[in-house]
Amino acid sequence: MSRVAPGAIQERYKRYIQAWETLFPDSVFGGVTLAQFKAMAAISNKDCDVIADLDTQMAGAIASRDGNDDTIMDAMELIVNGVRADKSVGGGDGVLYKEMGYVPKSQRKPPVRKPKPTTP
């Protein structure tokens, strides 16, 4: 794994290609021709394009999920309010209300009042 950011690597190999093409296009360096190096760069570019497409898809999926979450939260609010209002299922003190993750009225602790500070 490289310690250099992917964008920086792309800039560097593009610079290599440009310099190589301009100054010594027919030379072989490190056993690699310019054409071979361009082929390696093309593979890296293809991978970067795939990653960019996946990033776009991910951003779209997150936006879609967030919109759907808003819709389901609104529906959940309506449902729990309906359960609280429906006395046939126990209302705000019933087992359904509790199983939905709420504390039934009969199990709530009374609020603790703080004494007023006395001033001398």
Backbone as a chain_set.jsonl record, in Angstrom:
{"seq": "MSRVAPGAIQERYKRYIQAWETLFPDSVFGGVTLAQFKAMAAISNKDCDVIADLDTQMAGAIASRDGNDDTIMDAMELIVNGVRADKSVGGGDGVLYKEMGYVPKSQRKPPVRKPKPTTP", "coords": {"N": [[0.847, -1.186, 0.0], [0.533, 2.188, -0.81], [2.071, 5.162, 0.469], [1.442, 7.537, -0.511], [-1.027, 9.844, -1.529], [-3.777, 8.885, -3.65], [-4.567, 10.77, -5.674], [-2.29, 12.343, -5.865], [-0.474, 10.518, -6.857], [-1.512, 10.058, -9.417], [-1.086, 12.588, -10.575], [1.684, 12.612, -10.538], [2.43, 10.38, -12.207], [1.375, 11.252, -14.614], [2.934, 13.447, -15.087], [5.402, 12.185, -15.359], [4.941, 10.766, -17.76], [4.497, 12.866, -19.57], [6.991, 14.208, -19.492], [8.689, 12.141, -20.315], [7.673, 11.523, -22.887], [8.207, 13.92, -24.166], [11.018, 14.346, -23.926], [12.628, 11.911, -24.109], [11.376, 9.796, -25.861], [11.812, 7.253, -26.997], [13.324, 5.811, -25.271], [14.222, 3.3, -22.781], [13.503, 2.746, -19.469], [14.428, 1.347, -16.43], [13.767, -1.108, -17.431], [11.332, -0.724, -18.598], [9.213, 0.347, -21.165], [7.981, 3.39, -22.72], [5.423, 2.953, -23.77], [4.596, 0.691, -22.317], [4.556, 1.776, -19.762], [2.539, 3.671, -20.069], [0.401, 1.934, -20.438], [0.247, 0.758, -17.914], [-0.479, 3.026, -16.465], [-2.968, 3.52, -17.589], [-4.478, 1.406, -16.581], [-4.483, 2.072, -13.873], [-5.853, 4.514, -14.042], [-8.341, 3.56, -14.903], [-9.148, 2.105, -12.653], [-9.357, 4.231, -10.846], [-11.465, 5.614, -12.008], [-13.525, 3.756, -11.648], [-13.668, 3.781, -8.858], [-14.446, 6.444, -8.453], [-16.985, 6.361, -9.655], [-18.236, 4.558, -7.914], [-18.129, 6.053, -5.563], [-19.893, 8.095, -6.255], [-22.251, 6.603, -6.556], [-22.489, 5.734, -3.919], [-22.898, 8.155, -2.54], [-25.359, 8.871, -3.653], [-26.931, 6.717, -2.753], [-26.821, 7.122, 0.003], [-28.118, 9.596, 0.233], [-30.648, 8.842, -0.695], [-31.34, 6.913, 1.239], [-31.415, 8.567, 3.519], [-33.594, 10.216, 2.894], [-35.619, 8.29, 2.792], [-35.493, 7.42, 5.428], [-36.435, 9.68, 6.765], [-39.1, 9.609, 5.936], [-39.965, 7.143, 7.043], [-39.604, 7.683, 9.737], [-41.514, 9.678, 10.168], [-43.817, 8.127, 9.715], [-43.528, 6.291, 11.818], [-43.873, 7.961, 14.009], [-46.561, 8.688, 13.682], [-47.705, 6.153, 14.011], [-47.006, 5.4, 16.688], [-48.317, 7.408, 18.057], [-50.909, 6.715, 17.388], [-51.081, 4.223, 18.687], [-50.845, 5.063, 21.336], [-53.241, 6.444, 21.552], [-55.147, 4.475, 21.217], [-57.172, 2.737, 23.159], [-57.907, 0.089, 23.184], [-55.67, -1.461, 22.892], [-54.289, -0.906, 25.096], [-53.292, 1.62, 25.172], [-51.15, 4.315, 26.121], [-50.124, 2.886, 28.187], [-49.89, 0.286, 27.629], [-48.852, -3.09, 26.635], [-47.977, -3.246, 23.973], [-47.097, -0.659, 23.452], [-44.956, -0.591, 25.228], [-43.33, -2.637, 24.144], [-42.598, -1.421, 21.827], [-40.561, 0.121, 22.595], [-40.949, 2.166, 24.396], [-41.553, 3.765, 27.597], [-44.078, 2.708, 29.644], [-46.817, 4.595, 31.063], [-47.478, 3.832, 33.719], [-45.109, 2.866, 34.677], [-43.347, 4.909, 34.84], [-41.171, 7.075, 36.579], [-41.864, 9.472, 39.103], [-41.215, 12.963, 38.599], [-38.277, 14.368, 40.001], [-38.061, 16.946, 42.146], [-36.014, 19.752, 42.442], [-34.843, 21.257, 45.333], [-35.467, 24.686, 46.13], [-32.827, 26.988, 46.12], [-31.654, 28.317, 49.138], [-31.228, 31.58, 50.255], [-29.046, 33.341, 52.278]], "CA": [[0.0, 0.0, 0.0], [1.336, 3.383, -0.965], [1.9, 6.224, 1.466], [1.11, 8.74, -1.268], [-2.45, 9.929, -1.865], [-4.026, 8.473, -5.042], [-4.565, 11.918, -6.579], [-0.903, 12.762, -6.05], [0.157, 9.516, -7.723], [-1.956, 10.335, -10.786], [-0.375, 13.772, -11.045], [3.088, 12.257, -10.753], [2.669, 9.557, -13.391], [1.098, 12.071, -15.793], [4.131, 14.266, -15.277], [6.413, 11.259, -15.903], [4.61, 10.488, -19.162], [4.713, 14.078, -20.355], [8.434, 14.436, -19.608], [9.259, 11.03, -21.081], [7.276, 11.711, -24.285], [8.837, 15.12, -24.7], [12.483, 14.336, -23.949], [13.245, 10.645, -24.528], [10.249, 8.892, -26.123], [12.208, 5.908, -27.426], [14.2, 5.21, -24.267], [13.683, 2.318, -21.85], [14.01, 3.011, -18.123], [14.05, 0.304, -15.484], [13.206, -2.227, -18.173], [9.954, -0.383, -18.976], [9.091, 1.304, -22.272], [6.935, 4.405, -22.543], [4.131, 2.325, -24.059], [4.262, -0.173, -21.175], [4.207, 2.643, -18.633], [1.21, 4.236, -20.369], [-0.579, 0.86, -20.196], [0.087, 0.671, -16.45], [-1.217, 4.219, -16.049], [-4.358, 3.361, -18.027], [-5.134, 0.513, -15.617], [-4.7, 2.858, -12.661], [-6.933, 5.458, -14.35], [-9.597, 2.808, -14.94], [-9.509, 1.84, -11.262], [-9.783, 5.509, -10.257], [-12.802, 5.895, -12.549], [-14.458, 2.847, -10.963], [-13.818, 4.293, -7.491], [-15.248, 7.671, -8.54], [-18.372, 5.944, -9.901], [-18.759, 3.976, -6.675], [-18.35, 7.162, -4.636], [-21.13, 8.756, -6.68], [-23.353, 5.709, -6.198], [-22.612, 5.744, -2.462], [-23.514, 9.424, -2.159], [-26.772, 8.769, -4.037], [-27.597, 5.763, -1.859], [-26.946, 7.767, 1.318], [-29.185, 10.599, 0.12], [-31.907, 8.108, -0.795], [-31.618, 6.335, 2.55], [-31.797, 9.642, 4.435], [-34.968, 10.598, 2.555], [-36.507, 7.204, 3.225], [-35.517, 7.433, 6.894], [-37.356, 10.745, 7.174], [-40.456, 9.114, 5.69], [-40.303, 6.099, 8.012], [-39.703, 8.315, 11.062], [-42.837, 10.311, 10.216], [-44.796, 7.052, 9.871], [-43.381, 5.738, 13.176], [-44.489, 8.92, 14.927], [-48.01, 8.52, 13.547], [-48.085, 4.846, 14.564], [-46.944, 5.404, 18.15], [-49.408, 8.26, 18.537], [-52.117, 5.898, 17.247], [-51.065, 3.224, 19.76], [-51.15, 5.778, 22.586], [-54.643, 6.858, 21.547], [-56.02, 3.307, 21.111], [-57.335, 2.106, 24.479], [-58.115, -1.35, 23.047], [-54.357, -2.112, 23.007], [-53.684, -0.45, 26.338], [-52.89, 3.013, 25.067], [-49.783, 4.647, 26.535], [-49.742, 2.056, 29.315], [-50.041, -1.097, 27.184], [-47.689, -3.907, 26.326], [-47.503, -2.887, 22.643], [-46.357, 0.588, 23.631], [-43.693, -0.951, 25.886], [-42.526, -3.42, 23.21], [-42.089, -0.506, 20.806], [-39.39, 0.794, 23.146], [-41.333, 3.298, 25.235], [-41.833, 3.456, 28.995], [-45.5, 2.924, 29.934], [-47.104, 5.604, 32.078], [-47.483, 3.272, 35.069], [-43.747, 2.532, 35.077], [-42.523, 6.122, 34.867], [-40.896, 7.616, 37.919], [-42.283, 10.873, 39.194], [-40.072, 13.859, 38.503], [-37.657, 14.784, 41.259], [-37.958, 18.409, 42.152], [-34.859, 20.254, 43.168], [-35.253, 22.314, 46.279], [-35.012, 26.031, 45.784], [-31.694, 27.368, 46.961], [-31.97, 29.34, 50.145], [-30.233, 32.645, 50.303], [-28.963, 33.848, 53.666]], "C": [[0.885, 1.238, 0.0], [1.041, 4.396, 0.132], [1.497, 7.536, 0.808], [-0.369, 8.703, -1.63], [-2.665, 9.578, -3.34], [-4.004, 9.632, -6.034], [-3.163, 12.4, -6.877], [-0.174, 11.788, -6.965], [-0.228, 9.768, -9.175], [-1.218, 11.542, -11.36], [1.073, 13.433, -11.378], [3.264, 11.417, -12.013], [2.306, 10.292, -14.674], [2.295, 12.96, -16.125], [5.265, 13.414, -15.865], [6.185, 11.049, -17.399], [4.915, 11.699, -20.034], [6.208, 14.333, -20.559], [9.083, 13.377, -20.5], [8.95, 11.199, -22.564], [8.032, 12.869, -24.936], [10.346, 14.952, -24.899], [13.107, 13.059, -24.51], [12.185, 9.587, -24.838], [10.632, 7.458, -26.485], [13.062, 5.186, -26.392], [13.436, 4.223, -23.384], [14.329, 2.591, -20.494], [13.501, 1.941, -17.172], [13.419, -0.888, -16.167], [11.784, -1.983, -18.653], [9.988, 0.63, -20.112], [7.993, 2.308, -21.944], [5.552, 3.801, -22.767], [3.686, 1.429, -22.903], [3.825, 0.664, -19.971], [2.837, 3.277, -18.831], [0.118, 3.198, -20.126], [-0.822, 0.693, -18.702], [-0.74, 1.848, -15.927], [-2.692, 4.104, -16.426], [-5.13, 2.459, -17.068], [-5.445, 1.27, -14.334], [-5.832, 3.873, -12.864], [-8.287, 4.768, -14.343], [-10.078, 2.522, -13.52], [-10.005, 3.11, -10.565], [-11.179, 5.888, -10.736], [-13.861, 5.026, -11.867], [-14.725, 3.366, -9.552], [-14.672, 5.556, -7.484], [-16.72, 7.343, -8.779], [-19.001, 5.368, -8.638], [-19.009, 5.048, -5.622], [-19.648, 7.896, -4.963], [-22.351, 7.916, -6.314], [-23.587, 5.718, -4.69], [-23.295, 7.02, -1.985], [-25.011, 9.415, -2.495], [-27.547, 7.847, -3.115], [-27.796, 6.372, -0.472], [-28.06, 8.802, 1.29], [-30.551, 9.927, 0.059], [-32.303, 7.524, 0.554], [-32.08, 7.41, 3.534], [-33.225, 10.111, 4.167], [-35.966, 9.551, 3.001], [-36.599, 7.142, 4.745], [-36.453, 8.516, 7.417], [-38.805, 10.293, 7.032], [-40.866, 8.09, 6.743], [-40.421, 6.686, 9.418], [-41.056, 9.013, 11.225], [-43.92, 9.256, 10.434], [-44.73, 6.462, 11.284], [-44.018, 6.656, 14.211], [-46.013, 8.806, 14.882], [-48.477, 7.221, 14.207], [-48.075, 4.873, 16.085], [-48.02, 6.313, 18.738], [-50.738, 7.523, 18.44], [-52.208, 4.849, 18.334], [-51.422, 3.884, 21.086], [-52.627, 6.141, 22.687], [-55.605, 5.676, 21.556], [-56.088, 2.564, 22.446], [-57.519, 0.597, 24.376], [-56.791, -2.128, 23.117], [-53.599, -1.624, 24.234], [-53.211, 0.988, 26.304], [-51.428, 3.212, 25.433], [-49.311, 3.842, 27.718], [-49.771, 0.573, 28.929], [-48.727, -1.772, 26.838], [-47.13, -3.572, 24.937], [-46.644, -1.624, 22.706], [-44.982, 0.303, 24.237], [-42.777, -1.693, 24.912], [-41.987, -2.568, 22.056], [-40.914, 0.312, 21.329], [-39.696, 1.979, 24.035], [-41.593, 2.823, 26.659], [-43.305, 3.745, 29.253], [-45.688, 3.917, 31.079], [-46.98, 5.055, 33.487], [-46.072, 2.95, 35.563], [-42.822, 3.756, 35.12], [-42.354, 6.595, 36.298], [-41.377, 9.06, 37.95], [-41.051, 11.784, 39.127], [-39.565, 14.262, 39.882], [-37.476, 16.298, 41.181], [-36.759, 18.824, 42.984], [-35.343, 21.339, 44.132], [-34.688, 23.669, 45.835], [-33.84, 26.39, 46.674], [-32.115, 28.47, 47.93], [-30.84, 30.343, 50.184], [-30.209, 33.201, 51.711], [-29.194, 35.324, 53.772]], "O": [[1.87, 1.31, 0.734], [-0.073, 4.478, 0.651], [1.243, 8.529, 1.49], [-0.899, 7.654, -1.996], [-1.842, 9.926, -4.186], [-3.471, 9.484, -7.133], [-2.866, 12.816, -7.997], [0.662, 12.203, -7.767], [0.619, 9.701, -10.065], [-0.776, 11.512, -12.508], [1.619, 13.906, -12.374], [4.154, 11.699, -12.815], [2.869, 9.993, -15.727], [2.618, 13.189, -17.291], [5.993, 13.86, -16.751], [7.116, 11.142, -18.199], [5.514, 11.573, -21.102], [6.641, 14.639, -21.669], [9.927, 13.694, -21.338], [9.834, 11.043, -23.407], [8.439, 12.798, -26.096], [10.888, 15.368, -25.923], [14.034, 13.137, -25.316], [12.107, 8.577, -24.138], [9.833, 6.543, -26.288], [13.479, 4.052, -26.626], [12.214, 4.283, -23.248], [15.553, 2.658, -20.384], [12.304, 1.662, -17.111], [12.623, -1.605, -15.561], [11.099, -2.918, -19.068], [10.692, 1.638, -20.043], [7.192, 2.111, -21.03], [4.614, 4.107, -22.03], [2.506, 1.42, -22.553], [2.875, 0.327, -19.264], [2.064, 3.409, -17.882], [-0.97, 3.539, -19.661], [-1.96, 0.51, -18.27], [-1.593, 1.682, -15.055], [-3.564, 4.538, -15.674], [-6.298, 2.714, -16.774], [-6.531, 1.134, -13.772], [-6.664, 4.071, -11.978], [-9.268, 5.317, -13.84], [-11.26, 2.676, -13.213], [-10.959, 3.066, -9.788], [-11.983, 6.418, -9.969], [-14.952, 5.497, -11.549], [-15.87, 3.388, -9.102], [-15.525, 5.725, -6.613], [-17.602, 7.962, -8.184], [-20.158, 5.654, -8.328], [-19.982, 4.969, -4.872], [-20.405, 8.272, -4.067], [-23.355, 8.437, -5.827], [-24.729, 5.712, -4.232], [-24.172, 6.972, -1.123], [-25.829, 9.896, -1.711], [-28.679, 8.145, -2.735], [-28.833, 6.156, 0.156], [-28.861, 8.879, 2.222], [-31.503, 10.388, 0.688], [-33.459, 7.624, 0.966], [-33.024, 7.195, 4.294], [-33.981, 10.373, 5.103], [-37.032, 9.878, 3.524], [-37.661, 6.844, 5.292], [-37.176, 8.303, 8.39], [-39.635, 10.56, 7.9], [-41.974, 8.152, 7.277], [-41.25, 6.233, 10.208], [-41.669, 8.948, 12.291], [-44.833, 9.455, 11.235], [-45.767, 6.168, 11.88], [-44.629, 6.19, 15.173], [-46.673, 8.825, 15.921], [-49.511, 7.19, 14.875], [-49.03, 4.418, 16.715], [-48.572, 6.019, 19.799], [-51.601, 7.68, 19.304], [-53.293, 4.598, 18.858], [-52.201, 3.34, 21.869], [-53.197, 6.144, 23.778], [-56.78, 5.857, 21.875], [-55.157, 1.846, 22.81], [-57.314, -0.115, 25.359], [-56.8, -3.332, 23.377], [-52.408, -1.898, 24.388], [-52.77, 1.516, 27.324], [-50.575, 2.389, 25.103], [-48.211, 4.074, 28.219], [-49.687, -0.297, 29.797], [-47.668, -1.15, 26.758], [-45.915, -3.613, 24.748], [-45.588, -1.549, 22.079], [-43.976, 0.876, 23.819], [-41.58, -1.413, 24.856], [-41.028, -2.956, 21.389], [-40.335, 1.109, 20.591], [-38.788, 2.729, 24.394], [-41.822, 1.638, 26.9], [-43.748, 4.884, 29.105], [-44.826, 4.057, 31.947], [-46.437, 5.725, 34.365], [-45.872, 2.779, 36.765], [-41.634, 3.623, 35.41], [-43.274, 6.523, 37.113], [-41.305, 9.776, 36.951], [-39.967, 11.395, 39.56], [-40.348, 14.468, 40.809], [-36.831, 16.832, 40.279], [-36.526, 18.312, 44.079], [-36.142, 22.206, 43.779], [-33.605, 23.768, 45.258], [-33.869, 26.115, 47.874], [-32.826, 29.41, 47.576], [-29.661, 29.993, 50.151], [-31.262, 33.501, 52.275], [-29.153, 35.879, 54.87]]}, "num_chains": 1, "name": "protein.A"}
